[in-house]
Amino acid sequence: MFKKILNSAIMMTWLRDFIRIGTPLFVVPLVLAFYSLEEQNFYWWIGTLFSFVMVADAGVSSVMIRATTYFMSGADSIPKNKEEFDAAQELGDKAPNYQRVIELFHTSRWLYIILAGFLFLILATGGVAATWNLMSLADHRPDLWAAYGVLVLYFTVYMLNIRWSSLMRGLDYVATEARFNTVIISFRIAAWIFILSFGFPPLALTLALLAEGIATHIVLRIFIINWFRKNQLRINSKGSFNKDIFLSMWPAAWRQGGIQLGNFLVERGNSIIIMQIKDSEIMNNFNFTIWILKQIFTFSLTPVYSRLPVLYKLAAEKKLDMLRKSASGYMFLGLSMIAIAYLALGAAGNPLLKSVNSATLLMPIGLFIIMAVTEFLDLHSSFHAGIYTSTNHIPFFWPSIISGAIIFSIGMFILLPMHQDRGIEFFVTGLILTRFFAQLSFNNWYAMFLNLRLLKWPLGQFLGDVPKYGYRFLIDKLKEFNPLRKRM
């Protein structure tokens, strides 16, 4: 049983995300106990910068995973759009196209050097401007500015690491990558607990992050290079840039990057805006609620996203019936998880926090319900969008950009001095409702419509298949990981 868990992409990704949840249980209480308000704000700012890195990735990582999967399935090219996907022939059981994998490896090297350089410039200029208000509140402490400088270096290395992890996932080493990340995150939490327990400033946290990034780079790089050697494939550090592969990736990548920018404005735009208010209690409650909802969201997203390479393979082979059944099981599991967790959190969250005299609470129940429903609907649409993008057709660019721009612009408008006399409750309620209605108006149903049409899956059949195959999926998984099964 233990070996099956170690080799299970879902279980290991869950374990990684479960350990991530340990951050508020151990790290956040120490942050609140030992750090000043300005230092706490800097801690939350680190999370926002993490999200921005994925925007700077410009969608290349997700397209790299799909491209690697396609080439390992024997494809000679990846579809640039839905029309090419529909016209492609079934691959069957073709041998992996190792030559294309090598060309992708060399091309991705140059792509990520450019992306890392671009990220460094953005963080060294625009990032400084965005951080200025936080530093002003801290009287421009030199150690906090030094901590930000270390963050710039760390996120540059982090960008380079995305390339290696994307190759691992595309080669279907999802469980291996999740195991490694589990170890790395465990060391990060342990290091941060040590740093915070002895009262070291945020600079020490960022130095630990930088050491983590360098170690991750070394380990992932060695793993991928060894994979090529085991398969007797020759690579070198001066491999040429393949224009054909880049052109096949770029149409999907830039659209995916635009979607990530829109999502950043949707998810983190409000966090940036909320950091400008003067009420530290509401600021902390808002950030804490967003954080815990997103942790559950990420945990619930795991069933589908950890198996995307498999689903992409079924799509490439045009095995739509198997794809529908597999997707039903993973969707059912993820949606059930998030619904149960949000119901429990809404009912027991604040009573439990109050029982331990916590100064940080979840948002009031009315606002919490709106935020939770928004996340639930976003999760459902994310499942469909993730599967649909196997076609390399990314039609979510403008909806995401427009939604993000609307949410961020309205948030900035509400923040204007002319509205300050209406109170902080008006401001926060406006932020939450704006995002809810903006997502509901289009994004929450558009991905489902496209995916069901792609899979030739009528809505009525979809609504029946998800619980039917989802229930069977859960039973099969419970039997698979039942330690008594072999004894019976």
PAVEX-148382 format. One line per 5 residues: number of its first residue (from 1); their letters; for each residue z, y, x of C-alpha. Coordinates in nm, 3 decimals. Layout:
<balums>
NUM	a	Z,Y,X ~ ...
</balums>
This chain:
<balums>
1	mfkki	0.000,0.000,0.000 ~ 0.093,0.244,0.279 ~ -0.242,0.185,0.450 ~ -0.426,0.251,0.122 ~ -0.243,0.580,0.083
6	lnsai	-0.331,0.685,0.438 ~ -0.699,0.605,0.374 ~ -0.712,0.764,0.029 ~ -0.877,1.107,0.027 ~ -0.700,1.203,-0.295
11	mmtwl	-0.354,1.084,-0.189 ~ -0.373,1.245,0.155 ~ -0.504,1.572,0.016 ~ -0.224,1.568,-0.238 ~ 0.028,1.501,0.038
16	rdfir	-0.110,1.795,0.235 ~ -0.086,2.022,-0.068 ~ 0.258,1.886,-0.155 ~ 0.382,1.979,0.192 ~ 0.231,2.323,0.144
21	igtpl	0.449,2.359,-0.164 ~ 0.744,2.314,0.073 ~ 0.674,2.667,0.199 ~ 0.862,2.845,-0.084 ~ 1.138,2.585,-0.084
26	fvvpl	1.221,2.645,0.281 ~ 1.033,2.944,0.420 ~ 1.027,3.200,0.138 ~ 1.408,3.192,0.079 ~ 1.454,3.264,0.450
31	vlafy	1.200,3.546,0.434 ~ 1.387,3.702,0.142 ~ 1.722,3.652,0.312 ~ 1.646,3.780,0.662 ~ 1.346,4.012,0.633
36	sleeq	1.340,4.370,0.521 ~ 1.121,4.475,0.229 ~ 0.849,4.592,0.468 ~ 0.855,4.261,0.654 ~ 0.839,4.071,0.326
41	nfyww	0.535,4.273,0.227 ~ 0.376,4.180,0.559 ~ 0.447,3.812,0.489 ~ 0.264,3.832,0.154 ~ -0.017,4.019,0.326
46	igtlf	-0.079,3.717,0.553 ~ -0.169,3.513,0.243 ~ -0.416,3.776,0.130 ~ -0.586,3.772,0.472 ~ -0.612,3.392,0.455
51	sfvmv	-0.812,3.432,0.134 ~ -1.034,3.696,0.291 ~ -1.135,3.455,0.569 ~ -1.302,3.234,0.310 ~ -1.497,3.537,0.188
56	adagv	-1.615,3.602,0.544 ~ -1.724,3.238,0.564 ~ -2.006,3.350,0.329 ~ -2.027,3.011,0.158 ~ -2.153,2.837,0.471
61	ssvmi	-1.876,2.574,0.481 ~ -1.939,2.437,0.131 ~ -2.315,2.420,0.195 ~ -2.250,2.248,0.530 ~ -2.051,1.976,0.352
66	ratty	-2.337,1.918,0.108 ~ -2.598,1.924,0.384 ~ -2.408,1.673,0.596 ~ -2.364,1.447,0.294 ~ -2.735,1.466,0.209
71	fmsga	-2.843,1.386,0.566 ~ -2.595,1.096,0.589 ~ -2.750,0.964,0.265 ~ -3.088,0.955,0.438 ~ -3.235,1.283,0.313
76	dsipk	-3.471,1.478,0.536 ~ -3.387,1.810,0.371 ~ -3.151,1.959,0.118 ~ -3.278,2.115,-0.204 ~ -3.299,2.493,-0.191
81	nkeef	-3.265,2.522,-0.570 ~ -3.241,2.323,-0.890 ~ -3.619,2.276,-0.912 ~ -3.628,2.100,-0.575 ~ -3.326,1.892,-0.678
86	daaqe	-3.503,1.776,-0.995 ~ -3.821,1.697,-0.800 ~ -3.642,1.497,-0.529 ~ -3.681,1.122,-0.526 ~ -3.391,0.881,-0.541
91	lgdka	-3.262,0.803,-0.194 ~ -3.133,0.457,-0.273 ~ -2.968,0.295,0.029 ~ -3.161,0.475,0.304 ~ -3.016,0.484,0.655
96	pnyqr	-2.844,0.806,0.767 ~ -3.077,1.073,0.905 ~ -2.890,1.124,1.232 ~ -3.152,1.357,1.375 ~ -3.092,1.604,1.093
101	vielf	-2.715,1.574,1.141 ~ -2.760,1.666,1.509 ~ -2.979,1.963,1.417 ~ -2.720,2.075,1.162 ~ -2.447,2.048,1.426
106	htsrw	-2.637,2.275,1.666 ~ -2.738,2.523,1.397 ~ -2.383,2.552,1.262 ~ -2.255,2.642,1.610 ~ -2.459,2.962,1.617
111	lyiil	-2.379,3.040,1.253 ~ -2.005,3.026,1.309 ~ -2.016,3.226,1.631 ~ -2.182,3.505,1.428 ~ -1.939,3.465,1.137
116	agflf	-1.634,3.472,1.366 ~ -1.760,3.787,1.539 ~ -1.825,3.952,1.203 ~ -1.476,3.862,1.082 ~ -1.319,4.006,1.398
121	lilat	-1.497,4.339,1.347 ~ -1.400,4.360,0.979 ~ -1.032,4.285,1.046 ~ -1.025,4.527,1.341 ~ -1.164,4.811,1.128
126	ggvaa	-1.146,4.770,0.751 ~ -0.846,4.540,0.782 ~ -0.653,4.807,0.969 ~ -0.734,5.059,0.694 ~ -0.620,4.817,0.423
131	twnlm	-0.296,4.746,0.614 ~ -0.219,5.112,0.680 ~ -0.006,5.165,0.369 ~ 0.214,4.867,0.450 ~ 0.259,4.993,0.803
136	sladh	0.339,5.343,0.676 ~ 0.623,5.200,0.467 ~ 0.753,5.039,0.788 ~ 0.718,5.362,0.989 ~ 0.435,5.205,1.191
141	rpdlw	0.660,4.968,1.381 ~ 0.490,4.858,1.706 ~ 0.594,4.494,1.661 ~ 0.430,4.479,1.316 ~ 0.109,4.625,1.451
146	aaygv	0.124,4.369,1.734 ~ 0.173,4.096,1.472 ~ -0.138,4.217,1.291 ~ -0.333,4.210,1.619 ~ -0.231,3.846,1.673
151	lvlyf	-0.342,3.771,1.316 ~ -0.687,3.909,1.395 ~ -0.716,3.667,1.688 ~ -0.581,3.376,1.482 ~ -0.823,3.426,1.194
156	tvyml	-1.113,3.447,1.438 ~ -1.017,3.104,1.573 ~ -0.955,2.984,1.216 ~ -1.313,3.075,1.126 ~ -1.445,2.863,1.412
161	nirws	-1.227,2.574,1.293 ~ -1.388,2.580,0.948 ~ -1.708,2.449,1.105 ~ -1.536,2.140,1.245 ~ -1.343,2.062,0.927
166	slmrg	-1.659,2.101,0.716 ~ -1.840,1.848,0.934 ~ -1.549,1.606,0.896 ~ -1.553,1.635,0.518 ~ -1.930,1.601,0.502
171	ldyva	-1.909,1.284,0.713 ~ -1.661,1.152,0.451 ~ -1.354,1.177,0.672 ~ -1.171,1.364,0.398 ~ -0.858,1.151,0.427
176	tearf	-0.852,1.188,0.807 ~ -0.890,1.564,0.785 ~ -0.616,1.580,0.520 ~ -0.383,1.368,0.737 ~ -0.433,1.601,1.031
181	ntvii	-0.377,1.910,0.817 ~ -0.063,1.751,0.678 ~ 0.076,1.718,1.030 ~ -0.030,2.072,1.126 ~ 0.121,2.227,0.814
186	sfria	0.444,2.031,0.869 ~ 0.469,2.171,1.222 ~ 0.395,2.522,1.089 ~ 0.673,2.501,0.831 ~ 0.917,2.364,1.090
191	awifi	0.827,2.638,1.337 ~ 0.861,2.912,1.077 ~ 1.197,2.778,0.961 ~ 1.319,2.789,1.322 ~ 1.181,3.140,1.374
196	lsfgf	1.330,3.277,1.052 ~ 1.666,3.103,1.097 ~ 1.717,3.284,1.427 ~ 1.602,3.617,1.286 ~ 1.283,3.655,1.488
201	pplal	1.040,3.919,1.354 ~ 0.697,3.855,1.192 ~ 0.536,3.877,1.536 ~ 0.686,3.536,1.615 ~ 0.537,3.391,1.294
206	tlall	0.191,3.510,1.389 ~ 0.221,3.379,1.745 ~ 0.308,3.037,1.600 ~ -0.003,3.061,1.381 ~ -0.220,3.141,1.681
211	aegia	-0.084,2.839,1.872 ~ -0.156,2.625,1.564 ~ -0.513,2.754,1.542 ~ -0.587,2.676,1.907 ~ -0.439,2.325,1.878
216	thivl	-0.640,2.259,1.560 ~ -0.960,2.373,1.730 ~ -0.908,2.133,2.020 ~ -0.826,1.829,1.804 ~ -1.105,1.874,1.548
221	rifii	-1.363,1.943,1.818 ~ -1.268,1.625,2.004 ~ -1.288,1.420,1.682 ~ -1.640,1.536,1.593 ~ -1.775,1.499,1.948
226	nwfrk	-1.630,1.146,1.966 ~ -1.803,1.061,1.636 ~ -2.138,1.154,1.785 ~ -2.065,0.951,2.096 ~ -1.959,0.644,1.896
231	nqlri	-2.289,0.659,1.711 ~ -2.475,0.705,2.042 ~ -2.604,1.047,1.939 ~ -2.674,1.305,2.207 ~ -2.553,1.662,2.154
236	nskgs	-2.503,1.955,2.388 ~ -2.348,2.302,2.390 ~ -2.687,2.472,2.410 ~ -2.855,2.305,2.115 ~ -3.123,2.512,1.948
241	fnkdi	-3.097,2.691,1.617 ~ -3.299,2.505,1.351 ~ -3.471,2.761,1.131 ~ -3.568,2.511,0.859 ~ -3.212,2.392,0.810
246	flsmw	-3.083,2.748,0.805 ~ -3.342,2.854,0.546 ~ -3.254,2.558,0.325 ~ -2.882,2.644,0.350 ~ -2.902,3.020,0.320
251	paawr	-3.012,3.056,-0.048 ~ -2.704,2.863,-0.158 ~ -2.475,3.002,0.113 ~ -2.522,3.371,0.041 ~ -2.480,3.312,-0.331
256	qggiq	-2.168,3.105,-0.265 ~ -2.045,3.383,-0.037 ~ -2.100,3.635,-0.314 ~ -1.907,3.412,-0.551 ~ -1.623,3.392,-0.300
261	lgnfl	-1.623,3.771,-0.271 ~ -1.605,3.799,-0.648 ~ -1.329,3.539,-0.661 ~ -1.141,3.724,-0.389 ~ -1.150,4.041,-0.597
266	vergn	-1.039,3.841,-0.902 ~ -0.760,3.650,-0.728 ~ -0.646,3.876,-0.447 ~ -0.772,4.212,-0.566 ~ -0.477,4.235,-0.801
271	siiim	-0.242,4.137,-0.519 ~ -0.380,4.420,-0.304 ~ -0.337,4.665,-0.589 ~ 0.013,4.544,-0.681 ~ 0.121,4.607,-0.321
276	qikds	0.069,4.979,-0.379 ~ 0.345,5.013,-0.640 ~ 0.693,5.131,-0.554 ~ 0.888,4.871,-0.757 ~ 0.968,4.593,-0.509
281	eimnn	1.124,4.368,-0.775 ~ 0.814,4.357,-0.996 ~ 0.596,4.330,-0.685 ~ 0.786,4.022,-0.570 ~ 0.791,3.866,-0.919
286	fnfti	0.416,3.916,-0.960 ~ 0.333,3.775,-0.615 ~ 0.570,3.481,-0.661 ~ 0.423,3.393,-1.003 ~ 0.068,3.415,-0.873
291	wilkq	0.163,3.207,-0.573 ~ 0.326,2.919,-0.764 ~ 0.052,2.910,-1.028 ~ -0.207,2.890,-0.751 ~ -0.018,2.612,-0.573
296	iftfs	-0.030,2.403,-0.890 ~ -0.395,2.502,-0.939 ~ -0.485,2.384,-0.588 ~ -0.289,2.061,-0.632 ~ -0.469,1.992,-0.961
301	ltpvy	-0.809,2.072,-0.811 ~ -0.765,1.796,-0.554 ~ -0.889,1.498,-0.766 ~ -1.241,1.640,-0.795 ~ -1.274,1.841,-0.474
306	srlpv	-1.143,1.567,-0.245 ~ -1.420,1.342,-0.377 ~ -1.704,1.595,-0.384 ~ -1.893,1.419,-0.101 ~ -1.898,1.102,-0.314
311	lykla	-2.008,1.294,-0.623 ~ -2.275,1.474,-0.421 ~ -2.401,1.136,-0.299 ~ -2.430,1.009,-0.658 ~ -2.617,1.327,-0.746
316	aekkl	-2.853,1.286,-0.450 ~ -2.920,0.927,-0.559 ~ -2.971,1.040,-0.923 ~ -2.707,0.795,-1.049 ~ -2.610,1.023,-1.336
321	dmlrk	-2.427,0.763,-1.545 ~ -2.194,0.676,-1.259 ~ -2.154,1.046,-1.184 ~ -2.052,1.124,-1.543 ~ -1.794,0.845,-1.547
326	sasgy	-1.648,0.939,-1.208 ~ -1.633,1.309,-1.296 ~ -1.460,1.230,-1.626 ~ -1.178,1.048,-1.450 ~ -1.116,1.315,-1.188
331	mflgl	-1.137,1.600,-1.443 ~ -0.894,1.430,-1.680 ~ -0.642,1.376,-1.404 ~ -0.663,1.735,-1.276 ~ -0.643,1.900,-1.619
336	smiai	-0.352,1.679,-1.722 ~ -0.162,1.769,-1.408 ~ -0.201,2.144,-1.444 ~ -0.115,2.142,-1.816 ~ 0.205,1.941,-1.769
341	aylal	0.314,2.146,-1.467 ~ 0.254,2.483,-1.635 ~ 0.440,2.376,-1.951 ~ 0.738,2.260,-1.744 ~ 0.731,2.574,-1.529
346	gaagn	0.717,2.807,-1.830 ~ 1.002,2.629,-2.005 ~ 1.239,2.573,-1.713 ~ 1.125,2.806,-1.433 ~ 1.330,3.120,-1.495
351	pllks	1.641,2.937,-1.625 ~ 1.648,2.736,-1.302 ~ 1.593,3.046,-1.087 ~ 1.869,3.234,-1.271 ~ 2.106,2.939,-1.232
356	vnsat	2.091,2.983,-0.853 ~ 2.119,3.363,-0.881 ~ 1.768,3.420,-0.749 ~ 1.657,3.783,-0.737 ~ 1.294,3.671,-0.767
361	llmpi	1.180,3.544,-1.107 ~ 0.860,3.445,-1.282 ~ 0.690,3.709,-1.491 ~ 0.817,3.747,-1.852 ~ 0.711,3.454,-2.072
366	glfii	0.437,3.641,-2.262 ~ 0.263,3.751,-1.945 ~ 0.329,3.413,-1.783 ~ 0.149,3.233,-2.068 ~ -0.158,3.456,-2.030
371	mavte	-0.162,3.400,-1.653 ~ -0.121,3.022,-1.697 ~ -0.398,2.992,-1.957 ~ -0.627,3.194,-1.731 ~ -0.566,2.953,-1.443
376	fldlh	-0.616,2.647,-1.667 ~ -0.954,2.771,-1.787 ~ -1.052,2.864,-1.431 ~ -0.966,2.512,-1.315 ~ -1.187,2.355,-1.581
381	ssfha	-1.482,2.576,-1.491 ~ -1.423,2.509,-1.118 ~ -1.465,2.135,-1.178 ~ -1.804,2.191,-1.339 ~ -1.915,2.448,-1.081
386	giyts	-1.823,2.219,-0.792 ~ -2.034,1.934,-0.929 ~ -2.326,2.153,-1.034 ~ -2.365,2.304,-0.688 ~ -2.480,1.963,-0.561
391	tnhip	-2.823,2.093,-0.662 ~ -2.787,2.380,-0.413 ~ -2.855,2.608,-0.711 ~ -2.580,2.870,-0.722 ~ -2.625,3.079,-1.040
396	ffwps	-2.269,3.213,-1.039 ~ -2.335,3.498,-0.798 ~ -2.371,3.793,-1.035 ~ -2.112,3.673,-1.291 ~ -1.855,3.640,-1.014
401	iisga	-1.942,3.971,-0.846 ~ -1.941,4.161,-1.177 ~ -1.615,4.002,-1.294 ~ -1.444,4.075,-0.963 ~ -1.573,4.432,-0.957
406	iifsi	-1.459,4.492,-1.316 ~ -1.112,4.351,-1.258 ~ -1.059,4.536,-0.931 ~ -1.206,4.865,-1.058 ~ -0.997,4.865,-1.376
411	gmfil	-0.689,4.781,-1.170 ~ -0.754,5.075,-0.940 ~ -0.818,5.298,-1.244 ~ -0.487,5.199,-1.404 ~ -0.314,5.273,-1.072
416	lpmhq	-0.431,5.636,-1.076 ~ -0.153,5.898,-1.092 ~ -0.257,6.002,-1.445 ~ -0.129,5.669,-1.580 ~ 0.200,5.652,-1.393
421	drgie	0.397,5.809,-1.679 ~ 0.316,5.505,-1.896 ~ 0.541,5.286,-1.686 ~ 0.502,4.991,-1.456 ~ 0.491,4.745,-1.749
426	ffvtg	0.170,4.907,-1.875 ~ 0.016,4.875,-1.531 ~ 0.104,4.506,-1.479 ~ 0.008,4.406,-1.833 ~ -0.326,4.580,-1.788
431	liltr	-0.395,4.390,-1.466 ~ -0.318,4.052,-1.624 ~ -0.510,4.109,-1.948 ~ -0.813,4.251,-1.769 ~ -0.854,3.937,-1.564
436	ffaql	-0.800,3.710,-1.865 ~ -1.068,3.873,-2.081 ~ -1.314,3.922,-1.793 ~ -1.304,3.551,-1.708 ~ -1.307,3.437,-2.070
441	sfnnw	-1.612,3.645,-2.155 ~ -1.845,3.445,-1.929 ~ -1.719,3.258,-1.623 ~ -1.495,3.013,-1.809 ~ -1.781,2.854,-2.004
446	yamfl	-2.102,2.921,-1.810 ~ -2.043,2.659,-1.537 ~ -1.966,2.394,-1.799 ~ -2.287,2.473,-1.987 ~ -2.499,2.437,-1.673
451	nlrll	-2.329,2.121,-1.550 ~ -2.349,1.939,-1.882 ~ -2.717,2.023,-1.906 ~ -2.775,1.902,-1.547 ~ -2.601,1.569,-1.611
456	kwplg	-2.769,1.528,-1.952 ~ -2.425,1.518,-2.102 ~ -2.405,1.641,-2.466 ~ -2.089,1.839,-2.542 ~ -1.966,1.589,-2.798
461	qflgd	-2.013,1.300,-2.558 ~ -1.841,1.499,-2.280 ~ -1.536,1.566,-2.498 ~ -1.513,1.196,-2.573 ~ -1.589,1.067,-2.223
466	vpkyg	-1.328,1.273,-2.041 ~ -1.022,1.125,-2.216 ~ -1.180,0.777,-2.247 ~ -1.284,0.735,-1.886 ~ -0.996,0.951,-1.768
471	yrfli	-0.743,0.710,-1.919 ~ -0.918,0.414,-1.759 ~ -0.929,0.602,-1.430 ~ -0.552,0.658,-1.436 ~ -0.482,0.293,-1.518
476	dklke	-0.710,0.174,-1.237 ~ -0.547,0.412,-0.987 ~ -0.198,0.299,-1.087 ~ -0.301,-0.063,-1.040 ~ -0.464,0.018,-0.707
481	fnplr	-0.146,0.170,-0.565 ~ 0.094,-0.073,-0.732 ~ 0.280,-0.249,-0.447 ~ 0.361,-0.545,-0.677 ~ -0.001,-0.609,-0.774
486	krm	-0.073,-0.850,-0.488 ~ 0.250,-1.039,-0.550 ~ 0.176,-1.105,-0.916
</balums>
